Amino acid sequence: MGKIKTSILYLPRPAAKYSGCYPLHFERHLPEILQCTDYVHFFAGMSTSGFRIDCNKKVKPDMVGNVESVTLPSNSFDGGMADPPYTAEFARKLYNTDYPVWGLWTKELVRLVKPEGRIGIMHNYIVPRLPGCQMEEIIVILLRIKQYPKIVTVQRKEVAG
């Protein structure tokens, strides 16, 4: 593994009523981060970009469902983005759902992205390398004073061969 590109963004937290929203203006950066505009968006919440999949029908996603088992064909999107609940408590309190199984939903995300597509995962730490992917970029998002930063780990799906 060679050097991984690192970037820093300074974005304000949203003044939204929906907990768990992206930092304000983050979605404007997604076409550049993912290097595409045709991407699937797991745990979409109140996001407005990409093909949005969420278990909460109240946020009006493009598809209501469990991202651990998606009924879309493989290699359907040029890229993928996910912002999963960070803890089991967060999943219960915010989404009234079980904590998603890392190995299941990440496998689905990789499956849906075309080879050579970029996949971004926002979390509060650098996430592990996904099977069939290579690490490409780590983006640190600084927020308001006394708030933990967010980390977007960006990986590229390898060409099967």
N, C-alpha and C positions, 0 to 999 in steps of 0.2 A: 504494500500500500504506500503510495506517495503522499505528497502534501495534499491536505484538504483545504479548499478555499474557506475563509472565514469572513463574515460580514457582521456589521452591527447596524441595527435600525433603532431609532428612538421614536416611539409612537405612544400617544396618550391612550389611556384606557377608555373604552366607550362609556358614554353616559346612557347606556341602554338599561331597560328594565329586566332584560334577560341575562341572568348570570351565565358566565362561561363564554360570552361573546369574544370575538377577536379584538385585539387592540384596534382603535380607530384608524382607518385608512390601510390596514394590513392587506385587505383583499385587492387593493389597487396594485400591490406588488406581486400578486400571484402569477400573472402572465410572464413576468420576468423571471421569477423564482423557478417556475415549472417549465419555462421556455415553450409555452403553448397556451392556447385558450380553450381547448377541448379537454377538460379534465373532470374526473369524478371527484366528488367532495363527500367523504365519510364524516359522520357525526356533524352534519352541516349546521344544525341549529338555525340561527338567524342569518346565516351567510346568504349572499345574493348571487354568488358566482358558481360556475361549474354545474355539473349534474349533481344535484344535492340529494343525498340519502340520509335520512334520520328516522329514529324510531318514534319521534313525537309528531303526530299529524297536525298539531296546533301551529307548528312553525312552517307548515305548508311546503314541505320539501317536494322535489320532483318525484321521489319514490319514498314511500313510508315502508320501513323494513329494518331488519336486523342485518347489520353489515358483516356479521359472521357467516352469512349464507345469502349471497346476492344472486338473483335470478337474471343476470345479464350475461351475454356471451363474453368469453375471454378476449383480451386484446381489443376492447371496445373504445378505449380512451387514450389520448396522447400523453396524459399525465394524471397524477392523483394527489389529493391533499386530504389529511386527516387531522382532527383536533379531538382526540378521545378524552373521556373523563380521566383525570389524573389519579384518582383514588376510588376505592369501592364506596367510601362514604359520599364522595362527590357524585358518583353515579346514582346512588340511592336518593340523596337529597335533591339534586338538581333534576335528574331525569326519571326518577322513580323506576329504575331498572337495575338489573344486575350489572356488575362490572364486566366489561367486554373481555373476552379471552384473547390475549395478545396474538397467539399463534394462529387463531382462526381468522380474525378480521384483517391482520396484516397479509395473510396468505391470499385472501379475497382481493385486497387492494392491489397486490402485485399481479394477480391473475387478470384483473380488469385493465391494467395498463399495458400498452403495446411495448414490445422490446425497444430499448433505447429511450423510453419515456422516463421523465423525472417524477419522483414521489417525495412529497414533503410531509413530515409529521411534526406537529407542534406539541410540545410537552414542556415539563419543567426541568428536563435534563436531556442530554444527547442520547437518542435511542439507539439500540443495537442495530447492526447491519441486518437487513432483511435478506432471507434466502433468495438467491438469484439476482442480487443487486450489489452495486458498489457505492460506497460513500463518496459524495461529491462536494458537499458544502454544509457548513454549520452556520446558521444565522442566529445571532443573539438579539433579542428584542428587549430593549430597555423601556420601562414604563415610568409611571410617576414615582416620585420619591417614596421610599419605604414599601415598594412593591417588588416582589420577586420578578426577575426577568423570565421571559418565555424563550424557548429554544426551538428552532425549526431545523430538523435534521433532514437534509436533502440527499436522496440516493437515486441512482440511475439503474433501471432494469436492464439486465444483460440480455444479449441475443442468445437464445438457446442454441446449443451446438455441440 
